[in-house]
Amino acid sequence: MLSIEKKVNKAELTVTLGGRLDTTTSPELEKVLKESLDGVTALVIDMTALEYISSAGLRVLLSAQKLMNKQGEMKVSHVNETVMEIFEVTGFSDILTIE
């Protein structure tokens, strides 16, 4: 299960994720991002409560990063050890801006 919470502040969108971002739940995040990124110049993905991310979740992050490269910037924040390990093993720690 995945929880997604959105906060918009002018041209900045913060998406807070909780639970598991996997094959079952990643289409939900993809849909939310597609609907929300028009006019956004700063995207923050807050992973405070995210317990797990699969390759399907990584794919959604990568497509969001590609889109934000064209229209602004994207940051990933509050990554726990488990998710960070996945980012490091897959090379995503080099692609994403992680705070």
DSSP file (Angstrom, degrees, kcal/mol; ACC not computed):
  #  RESIDUE AA STRUCTURE BP1 BP2  ACC     N-H-->O    O-->H-N    N-H-->O    O-->H-N    TCO  KAPPA ALPHA  PHI   PSI    X-CA   Y-CA   Z-CA
    1    1 A M              0   0    0      0, 0.0    19,-2.7     0, 0.0     2,-0.4   0.000 360.0 360.0 360.0 145.3    0.0    0.0    0.0
    2    2 A L  E     -A   19   0A   0     17,-0.2     2,-0.5    48,-0.1    17,-0.2  -0.985 360.0-156.4-129.3 134.5    1.2    3.5   -0.8
    3    3 A S  E     -A   18   0A   0     15,-2.7    15,-1.9    -2,-0.4     2,-0.4  -0.935  11.4-169.0-108.7 137.7    0.1    6.8    0.6
    4    4 A I  E     -A   17   0A   0     -2,-0.5     2,-0.4    13,-0.2    13,-0.2  -0.990   4.7-177.4-128.3 124.9    0.6   10.0   -1.5
    5    5 A E  E     -A   16   0A   0     11,-2.1    11,-3.0    -2,-0.4     2,-0.4  -0.985   9.4-157.7-124.7 129.4    0.2   13.4   -0.1
    6    6 A K  E     -A   15   0A   0     -2,-0.4     2,-0.4     9,-0.2     9,-0.2  -0.870  10.9-179.0-110.7 140.0    0.5   16.6   -2.2
    7    7 A K  E     -A   14   0A   0      7,-2.2     7,-3.0    -2,-0.4     2,-0.5  -0.988   9.9-161.5-133.5 126.6    1.3   20.1   -1.1
    8    8 A V  E     +A   13   0A   0     -2,-0.4     2,-0.4     5,-0.2     5,-0.2  -0.919  12.5 176.4-110.6 130.8    1.6   22.9   -3.6
    9    9 A N  E >   -A   12   0A   0      3,-3.1     3,-2.1    -2,-0.5     2,-0.3  -0.857  66.0 -66.6-131.5  97.2    3.3   26.2   -2.8
   10   10 A K  T 3  S-     0   0    0     -2,-0.4    -1,-0.1     1,-0.3     0, 0.0  -0.441 121.1 -10.0  56.1-115.6    3.3   28.4   -5.9
   11   11 A A  T 3  S+     0   0    0     -2,-0.3    30,-2.2    -3,-0.1    31,-1.8   0.257 120.0  93.6 -96.9  13.6    5.5   26.6   -8.4
   12   12 A E  E <   -Ab   9  42A   0     -3,-2.1    -3,-3.1    29,-0.2     2,-0.5  -0.916  54.2-168.3-109.6 130.9    6.8   24.1   -5.9
   13   13 A L  E     -Ab   8  43A   0     29,-2.8    31,-2.9    -2,-0.5     2,-0.5  -0.968   2.6-164.9-116.3 127.5    5.2   20.7   -5.4
   14   14 A T  E     -Ab   7  44A   0     -7,-3.0    -7,-2.2    -2,-0.5     2,-0.6  -0.959   3.0-168.4-111.0 124.8    6.0   18.4   -2.5
   15   15 A V  E     -Ab   6  45A   0     29,-3.1    31,-2.4    -2,-0.5     2,-0.5  -0.957   6.1-159.7-114.0 116.2    4.9   14.8   -2.8
   16   16 A T  E     -Ab   5  46A   0    -11,-3.0   -11,-2.1    -2,-0.6     2,-0.4  -0.851   9.3-161.3-100.5 125.8    5.1   12.9    0.5
   17   17 A L  E     +A    4   0A   0     29,-3.0    32,-1.1    -2,-0.5     2,-0.3  -0.824  10.8 178.8-109.6 144.2    5.2    9.1    0.1
   18   18 A G  E     +Ab   3  49A   0    -15,-1.9   -15,-2.7    -2,-0.4     2,-0.4  -0.993  49.8   8.2-140.2 148.7    4.5    6.4    2.7
   19   19 A G  E    S-Ab   2  50A   0     30,-2.5    32,-3.4    -2,-0.3    33,-1.3  -0.727 106.5 -14.0  92.8-132.5    4.4    2.6    2.6
   20   20 A R  E     - b   0  52A   0    -19,-2.7     2,-0.8    -2,-0.4    33,-0.2  -0.944  43.0-160.7-120.4 129.3    5.6    0.7   -0.5
   21   21 A L  E     + b   0  53A   0     31,-2.8    33,-2.6    -2,-0.4    36,-0.4  -0.880  46.0 128.9-105.5  99.7    6.3    2.0   -4.0
   22   22 A D  S  > S-     0   0    0     -2,-0.8     4,-3.0    31,-0.2     3,-0.1  -0.598  74.4 -63.5-137.6-166.2    6.2   -1.1   -6.1
   23   23 A T  T  4 S+     0   0    0      1,-0.2    -2,-0.0     2,-0.2     0, 0.0   0.850 130.5  46.5 -56.2 -38.1    4.7   -2.7   -9.2
   24   24 A T  T  4 S+     0   0    0      1,-0.2    -1,-0.2     2,-0.1     4,-0.2   0.876 122.9  31.2 -73.5 -38.9    1.2   -2.4   -7.8
   25   25 A T  T >> S+     0   0    0      1,-0.1     4,-1.3     2,-0.1     3,-0.9   0.657  96.1  82.5 -99.5 -17.5    1.4    1.1   -6.5
   26   26 A S  H 3X S+     0   0    0     -4,-3.0     4,-2.7     1,-0.2     5,-0.2   0.845  85.2  60.0 -62.9 -33.9    3.7    2.9   -8.9
   27   27 A P  H 3> S+     0   0    0      0, 0.0     4,-2.3     0, 0.0    -1,-0.2   0.863 102.4  55.9 -59.5 -31.4    1.0    3.6  -11.5
   28   28 A E  H <> S+     0   0    0     -3,-0.9     4,-2.1    -4,-0.2    -2,-0.2   0.925 109.9  43.3 -63.7 -45.8   -0.8    5.6   -8.8
   29   29 A L  H  X S+     0   0    0     -4,-1.3     4,-2.7     2,-0.2     5,-0.2   0.906 111.8  54.5 -66.5 -41.5    2.2    7.8   -8.2
   30   30 A E  H  X S+     0   0    0     -4,-2.7     4,-2.5     1,-0.2    -2,-0.2   0.911 109.4  48.0 -57.4 -43.7    2.8    8.1  -12.0
   31   31 A K  H  X S+     0   0    0     -4,-2.3     4,-2.2     2,-0.2    -1,-0.2   0.927 111.3  49.6 -63.8 -46.8   -0.8    9.4  -12.4
   32   32 A V  H  X S+     0   0    0     -4,-2.1     4,-1.1     1,-0.2    -2,-0.2   0.918 113.3  46.6 -59.4 -44.9   -0.5   11.9   -9.6
   33   33 A L  H >X S+     0   0    0     -4,-2.7     4,-1.5     1,-0.2     3,-0.5   0.922 110.5  51.8 -65.7 -44.4    2.7   13.3  -11.0
   34   34 A K  H 3< S+     0   0    0     -4,-2.5     4,-0.2     1,-0.2    -1,-0.2   0.894 113.8  44.7 -58.2 -40.5    1.4   13.5  -14.6
   35   35 A E  H 3< S+     0   0    0     -4,-2.2    -1,-0.2     1,-0.2    -2,-0.2   0.702 119.8  41.4 -75.3 -19.7   -1.7   15.4  -13.3
   36   36 A S  H << S+     0   0    0     -4,-1.1    -2,-0.2    -3,-0.5    -1,-0.2   0.570  91.0  77.7-109.5 -11.3    0.4   17.7  -11.1
   37   37 A L    ><  +     0   0    0     -4,-1.5     3,-1.8    -3,-0.2     2,-0.3   0.514  56.4 118.8 -90.0  -3.3    3.5   18.8  -12.8
   38   38 A D  T 3  S-     0   0    0      1,-0.3     3,-0.1    -4,-0.2    -3,-0.0  -0.460  93.7  -0.3 -61.7 122.8    2.2   21.5  -15.2
   39   39 A G  T 3  S+     0   0    0     -2,-0.3     2,-0.5     1,-0.3    -1,-0.3   0.472  97.2 136.2  78.8   1.4    3.9   24.8  -14.3
   40   40 A V    <   +     0   0    0     -3,-1.8    -1,-0.3     1,-0.1   -28,-0.2  -0.706  26.3 174.6 -85.1 128.2    5.9   23.2  -11.5
   41   41 A T  S    S+     0   0    0    -30,-2.2    32,-2.6    -2,-0.5     2,-0.4   0.559  71.2  42.8-106.8 -12.8    9.6   24.3  -11.4
   42   42 A A  E     -bc  12  73A   0    -31,-1.8   -29,-2.8    30,-0.2     2,-0.5  -0.965  64.0-175.0-137.2 120.0   10.5   22.6   -8.2
   43   43 A L  E     -bc  13  74A   0     30,-2.7    32,-2.9    -2,-0.4     2,-0.5  -0.960   2.4-171.5-115.0 125.9    9.5   19.0   -7.3
   44   44 A V  E     -bc  14  75A   0    -31,-2.9   -29,-3.1    -2,-0.5     2,-0.7  -0.973   7.2-161.6-116.3 124.7   10.3   17.6   -3.9
   45   45 A I  E     -bc  15  76A   0     30,-3.1    32,-2.7    -2,-0.5     2,-0.6  -0.909  10.6-158.4-107.2 108.9    9.6   13.9   -3.2
   46   46 A D  E     -bc  16  77A   0    -31,-2.4   -29,-3.0    -2,-0.7     3,-0.3  -0.771  13.9-179.6 -91.9 117.4    9.6   13.4    0.5
   47   47 A M  E >   +     0   0A   0     30,-3.0     3,-1.4    -2,-0.6    33,-0.4   0.012  36.6 128.6-107.1  27.1   10.3    9.8    1.4
   48   48 A T  E 3  S+     0   0A   0      1,-0.3    -1,-0.2    31,-0.1   -30,-0.1   0.880  85.8  27.1 -48.4 -46.1   10.0   10.1    5.2
   49   49 A A  E 3  S+b   18   0A   0    -32,-1.1   -30,-2.5    -3,-0.3     2,-0.5   0.246  89.9 121.1-106.9  12.7    7.5    7.2    5.5
   50   50 A L  E <   +b   19   0A   0     -3,-1.4    30,-0.3   -32,-0.3    33,-0.2  -0.669  33.6 178.9 -80.9 124.4    8.5    5.2    2.4
   51   51 A E  E     +     0   0A   0    -32,-3.4     2,-0.3    -2,-0.5   -31,-0.2   0.763  61.9  11.0 -94.4 -28.8    9.6    1.7    3.5
   52   52 A Y  E     -b   20   0A   0    -33,-1.3   -31,-2.8    30,-0.1     2,-0.4  -0.999  52.1-166.1-154.1 145.6   10.4    0.1    0.1
   53   53 A I  E     -b   21   0A   0     -2,-0.3   -31,-0.2   -33,-0.2     2,-0.1  -0.997  12.0-163.4-136.1 133.7   10.9    1.0   -3.6
   54   54 A S     >  -     0   0    0    -33,-2.6     4,-2.2    -2,-0.4     3,-0.2  -0.438  43.2 -90.1-103.5-178.8   11.0   -1.5   -6.5
   55   55 A S  H  > S+     0   0    0      1,-0.2     4,-2.1     2,-0.2     5,-0.1   0.835 127.9  57.3 -62.2 -31.6   12.3   -1.1  -10.0
   56   56 A A  H  > S+     0   0    0      2,-0.2     4,-1.5     1,-0.2    -1,-0.2   0.896 107.8  47.1 -65.2 -39.2    8.8    0.0  -11.1
   57   57 A G  H  > S+     0   0    0    -36,-0.4     4,-2.0    -3,-0.2    -2,-0.2   0.882 109.6  53.4 -67.6 -38.9    9.0    2.8   -8.5
   58   58 A L  H  X S+     0   0    0     -4,-2.2     4,-2.5     1,-0.2    -2,-0.2   0.887 105.4  55.0 -61.7 -39.1   12.5    3.7   -9.7
   59   59 A R  H  X S+     0   0    0     -4,-2.1     4,-2.4     1,-0.2    -1,-0.2   0.899 106.8  49.9 -62.1 -41.7   11.1    4.0  -13.2
   60   60 A V  H  X S+     0   0    0     -4,-1.5     4,-2.1     2,-0.2    -1,-0.2   0.909 111.5  48.8 -63.7 -42.3    8.5    6.5  -12.1
   61   61 A L  H  X S+     0   0    0     -4,-2.0     4,-2.5     1,-0.2    -2,-0.2   0.901 110.5  51.6 -62.9 -40.8   11.2    8.6  -10.3
   62   62 A L  H  X S+     0   0    0     -4,-2.5     4,-2.4     2,-0.2    -2,-0.2   0.916 110.0  47.4 -64.5 -43.3   13.4    8.5  -13.4
   63   63 A S  H  X S+     0   0    0     -4,-2.4     4,-2.0     2,-0.2    -1,-0.2   0.881 112.4  50.2 -67.2 -35.8   10.6    9.7  -15.7
   64   64 A A  H  X S+     0   0    0     -4,-2.1     4,-2.7     2,-0.2    -2,-0.2   0.906 110.2  50.8 -65.0 -40.7    9.8   12.5  -13.2
   65   65 A Q  H  X S+     0   0    0     -4,-2.5     4,-1.9     2,-0.2    -2,-0.2   0.914 109.1  50.6 -62.8 -43.5   13.5   13.5  -13.1
   66   66 A K  H  X S+     0   0    0     -4,-2.4     4,-0.7     2,-0.2    -1,-0.2   0.914 112.9  46.1 -61.2 -43.5   13.6   13.6  -16.9
   67   67 A L  H >X S+     0   0    0     -4,-2.0     4,-1.1     1,-0.2     3,-1.0   0.923 112.5  49.6 -64.7 -44.6   10.6   15.8  -17.1
   68   68 A M  H 3X S+     0   0    0     -4,-2.7     4,-2.3     1,-0.3    -1,-0.2   0.773  99.0  66.9 -69.6 -25.1   11.8   18.1  -14.3
   69   69 A N  H 3< S+     0   0    0     -4,-1.9    -1,-0.3     1,-0.2    -2,-0.2   0.830 105.5  45.3 -59.8 -30.5   15.2   18.5  -16.0
   70   70 A K  H << S+     0   0    0     -3,-1.0    -1,-0.2    -4,-0.7    -2,-0.2   0.793 126.9  25.3 -82.3 -30.5   13.3   20.3  -18.8
   71   71 A Q  H  < S-     0   0    0     -4,-1.1     2,-0.3   -31,-0.0    -2,-0.2   0.384 125.5 -54.8-121.3   4.6   11.2   22.6  -16.5
   72   72 A G  S  < S-     0   0    0     -4,-2.3     2,-0.3    -5,-0.1   -30,-0.2  -0.929  74.2 -44.3 161.8-134.6   13.1   23.0  -13.2
   73   73 A E  E     -c   42   0A   0    -32,-2.6   -30,-2.7    -2,-0.3     2,-0.4  -0.943  31.7-153.5-137.2 157.6   14.5   20.8  -10.5
   74   74 A M  E     -c   43   0A   0     -2,-0.3    23,-0.5   -32,-0.2     2,-0.4  -0.996  11.3-174.1-131.7 135.7   13.7   17.7   -8.5
   75   75 A K  E     -c   44   0A   0    -32,-2.9   -30,-3.1    -2,-0.4     2,-0.5  -0.960  14.5-149.9-127.3 147.9   14.9   16.7   -5.1
   76   76 A V  E     -cd  45  98A   0     21,-3.1    23,-3.0    -2,-0.4     2,-0.3  -0.975  25.7-173.1-114.3 127.7   14.4   13.6   -3.1
   77   77 A S  E     +c   46   0A   0    -32,-2.7   -30,-3.0    -2,-0.5   -29,-0.1  -0.829  50.1  19.5-125.0 161.0   14.4   14.1    0.7
   78   78 A H        +     0   0    0     -2,-0.3     2,-0.4     1,-0.2    -1,-0.2   0.889  69.9 178.6  54.0  51.0   14.3   12.1    3.9
   79   79 A V        -     0   0    0     -3,-0.2    -1,-0.2   -30,-0.1   -31,-0.1  -0.693  19.5-137.7 -85.0 128.5   15.4    8.8    2.4
   80   80 A N     >  -     0   0    0     -2,-0.4     4,-2.6   -33,-0.4     5,-0.2  -0.276  27.6 -99.0 -79.8 173.2   15.8    5.9    4.8
   81   81 A E  H  > S+     0   0    0      1,-0.2     4,-2.3     2,-0.2     5,-0.2   0.875 119.8  52.2 -61.1 -41.5   18.7    3.4    4.8
   82   82 A T  H  > S+     0   0    0      2,-0.2     4,-1.5     1,-0.2    -1,-0.2   0.942 114.6  40.8 -62.2 -49.4   16.8    0.7    3.0
   83   83 A V  H  > S+     0   0    0    -33,-0.2     4,-2.4     1,-0.2    -1,-0.2   0.884 113.5  54.8 -67.7 -39.0   15.7    2.9    0.1
   84   84 A M  H  X S+     0   0    0     -4,-2.6     4,-2.5     1,-0.2    -1,-0.2   0.884 104.8  54.0 -61.9 -38.6   19.1    4.6    0.0
   85   85 A E  H  X S+     0   0    0     -4,-2.3     4,-2.6     2,-0.2    -1,-0.2   0.906 108.4  49.1 -61.9 -41.5   20.8    1.3   -0.4
   86   86 A I  H  X S+     0   0    0     -4,-1.5     4,-2.1     1,-0.2     6,-0.3   0.915 110.6  51.0 -63.5 -43.2   18.5    0.6   -3.4
   87   87 A F  H  X>S+     0   0    0     -4,-2.4     6,-1.8     1,-0.2     5,-1.2   0.901 112.9  46.1 -59.8 -41.2   19.4    4.0   -4.8
   88   88 A E  H  <5S+     0   0    0     -4,-2.5     3,-0.5     4,-0.2    -2,-0.2   0.916 112.3  48.6 -70.5 -43.4   23.2    3.2   -4.4
   89   89 A V  H  <5S+     0   0    0     -4,-2.6    -1,-0.2     1,-0.2    -2,-0.2   0.869 116.8  42.9 -64.3 -37.1   23.1   -0.3   -5.8
   90   90 A T  H  <5S-     0   0    0     -4,-2.1    -1,-0.2    -5,-0.2    -2,-0.2   0.545 112.3-115.7 -88.5  -7.5   21.1    0.9   -8.9
   91   91 A G  T >X5S+     0   0    0     -4,-0.7     3,-1.4    -3,-0.5     4,-0.7   0.483  80.8 124.5  86.1   1.5   23.1    4.0   -9.5
   92   92 A F  H 3>< +     0   0    0     -5,-1.2     4,-2.9    -6,-0.3     3,-0.2   0.749  60.9  70.7 -67.1 -22.8   20.1    6.2   -8.8
   93   93 A S  H 34 S+     0   0    0     -6,-1.8    -1,-0.3     1,-0.2     5,-0.2   0.754 101.1  47.3 -65.5 -20.9   22.1    8.0   -6.1
   94   94 A D  H <4 S+     0   0    0     -3,-1.4    -1,-0.2    -7,-0.3    -2,-0.2   0.730 116.0  43.2 -86.7 -25.0   24.1    9.5   -9.0
   95   95 A I  H  < S+     0   0    0     -4,-0.7    -2,-0.2    -3,-0.2     2,-0.2   0.866 107.8  61.5 -87.8 -40.9   21.1   10.5  -11.0
   96   96 A L  S  < S-     0   0    0     -4,-2.9     2,-0.8    -9,-0.1   -21,-0.1  -0.535  79.6-123.7 -92.1 152.9   18.9   12.0   -8.3
   97   97 A T        -     0   0    0    -23,-0.5   -21,-3.1    -2,-0.2     2,-0.5  -0.869  37.7-170.8 -90.9 111.4   19.5   15.0   -6.0
   98   98 A I  B      d   76   0A   0     -2,-0.8   -21,-0.2    -5,-0.2   -23,-0.0  -0.905 360.0 360.0-113.0 128.2   19.1   13.4   -2.6
   99   99 A E              0   0    0    -23,-3.0   -22,-0.2    -2,-0.5    -1,-0.1   0.375 360.0 360.0-113.9 360.0   19.0   15.5    0.6
